[in-house]
Amino acid sequence: MSEGRKENVLVPVGLIEELMEWCSTELEWAQKGTQYHADLMFLHDELLVAKEGY
């Protein structure tokens, strides 16, 4: 799997929190073991790292 593009951008922390909340809600409904669930987990982890960077 190729590594994604890495860029430094400023994003409002409120937007990160909203996206994390959306991910959490979607994870409750996403079927485990699917690619969608895995993608949501990855996105949530990336958002968590971004939020901790503030």
Residue frames relative to the residue before (quaternion, step in Angstrom):
aa qw qx qy qz dx dy dz
M 1.0000 0.0000 0.0000 0.0000 0.00 0.00 0.00
S 0.3752 -0.7387 0.5127 0.2253 3.58 -0.80 0.97
E 0.4811 -0.6654 0.4922 0.2889 3.52 -1.13 0.68
G 0.5012 -0.6788 0.4597 0.2769 3.56 -1.02 0.86
R 0.6556 -0.4988 0.4069 0.3948 3.48 -1.37 0.20
K 0.1798 -0.7694 0.6045 0.1013 3.58 -0.99 0.84
E 0.0942 0.7783 -0.6133 0.0964 3.55 -0.79 1.07
N 0.3504 -0.6968 0.5798 0.2359 3.52 -1.19 0.54
V 0.1211 0.7745 -0.6085 0.1236 3.54 -0.62 1.17
L 0.3976 -0.6850 0.5520 0.2607 3.53 -1.22 0.51
V 0.0042 -0.7768 0.6276 -0.0524 3.54 -0.81 1.11
P 0.5112 -0.6423 0.4598 0.3387 3.59 -0.86 0.84
V 0.5246 -0.6546 0.4451 0.3135 3.56 -0.90 0.94
G 0.5889 0.5787 -0.3635 0.4315 3.59 1.11 -0.58
L 0.6389 0.5151 -0.3202 0.4732 3.58 1.06 -0.73
I 0.6245 0.5259 -0.3302 0.4737 3.57 1.01 -0.79
E 0.6645 0.5030 -0.3039 0.4616 3.59 0.92 -0.88
E 0.6385 0.5184 -0.3231 0.4681 3.60 1.01 -0.79
L 0.6677 0.4933 -0.2979 0.4712 3.57 0.95 -0.86
M 0.6283 0.5227 -0.3345 0.4692 3.58 1.05 -0.73
E 0.6428 0.5125 -0.3196 0.4712 3.58 0.99 -0.81
W 0.6367 0.5178 -0.3239 0.4708 3.59 0.98 -0.84
C 0.6468 0.5219 -0.3129 0.4598 3.59 0.94 -0.90
S 0.6547 0.5200 -0.3144 0.4496 3.57 0.90 -0.89
T 0.6527 0.5029 -0.3064 0.4767 3.57 0.98 -0.86
E 0.6673 0.4970 -0.3001 0.4664 3.58 0.89 -0.90
L 0.6333 0.5444 -0.3332 0.4377 3.58 1.01 -0.77
E 0.5983 0.5627 -0.3596 0.4428 3.58 1.13 -0.61
W 0.7557 0.3911 -0.1913 0.4893 3.58 1.07 -0.77
A 0.5950 0.5956 -0.3669 0.3957 3.59 1.15 -0.53
Q 0.4629 -0.6779 0.4998 0.2763 3.54 -0.99 0.86
K 0.4425 -0.6962 0.4999 0.2636 3.56 -0.78 1.06
G 0.7547 0.3672 -0.2878 0.4613 3.52 -1.13 0.71
T 0.6057 0.5352 -0.3673 0.4603 3.59 1.27 0.00
Q 0.6282 -0.5286 0.4090 0.3983 3.54 -1.26 0.36
Y 0.6065 0.5631 -0.3512 0.4378 3.58 1.05 -0.74
H 0.6513 0.5042 -0.3108 0.4743 3.58 0.93 -0.87
A 0.6573 0.5077 -0.3068 0.4649 3.59 0.93 -0.90
D 0.6537 0.5105 -0.3125 0.4631 3.60 0.97 -0.83
L 0.6403 0.5171 -0.3211 0.4686 3.58 1.02 -0.78
M 0.6338 0.5250 -0.3252 0.4657 3.58 0.99 -0.82
F 0.6513 0.5148 -0.3082 0.4645 3.57 0.96 -0.91
L 0.6646 0.5001 -0.3019 0.4658 3.58 0.89 -0.95
H 0.6478 0.5179 -0.3232 0.4557 3.59 0.92 -0.87
D 0.6577 0.5048 -0.3097 0.4655 3.59 0.95 -0.86
E 0.6478 0.5131 -0.3140 0.4674 3.59 0.99 -0.82
L 0.6498 0.5063 -0.3111 0.4740 3.58 1.00 -0.80
L 0.6272 0.5358 -0.3310 0.4583 3.57 1.02 -0.78
V 0.6428 0.5070 -0.3129 0.4815 3.59 0.97 -0.85
A 0.6543 0.5106 -0.3127 0.4620 3.59 0.96 -0.87
K 0.6625 0.5044 -0.3114 0.4579 3.59 0.94 -0.85
E 0.6565 0.5084 -0.3099 0.4631 3.58 1.00 -0.81
G 0.6074 0.5759 -0.3406 0.4283 3.58 1.22 -0.47
Y 0.5960 0.5711 -0.3665 0.4294 3.60 1.24 -0.28
